[in-house]
Amino acid sequence: MKHSTHITIRVARPLDCTGLTAERVAQDFLATHATRSWTYDVADEWISVGERRPTKEDADAHGNVQAWNAEGYGAIVGFDYVSPSFSEYTHWKAMPAGPTGQDAC
């Protein structure tokens, strides 16, 4: 069985846990798995719509991304609805990967 040498770390950070970051999780992981050569991406940051709009490549197979509403809640929306000219959404990020194997229904 071939194992990947690249991992993506996503952290759902509780509001009261400001010290937990994907970078810290990655460093802890690498410290305990030092026998392999690993590379990693940190993927826990919301991207400001003013900084960059999502593209089709950022969206999942259904064309969706996670978006943060200006009223303070998250939503799953089509990537083309996340735009500076559509001020309802202020931030976005890619959808997480779904479960695989026997756990996926």
Secondary structure, DSSP 8 states (H G I E B T S, - for coil): ----SEEEE-----TT-TT--HHHHHHHHHHH-TTS--EEEE----EETTT----TTTS-TTSEEEEEETTS-EEEEEGGG-BTTBTTEEEEE-------GGG--
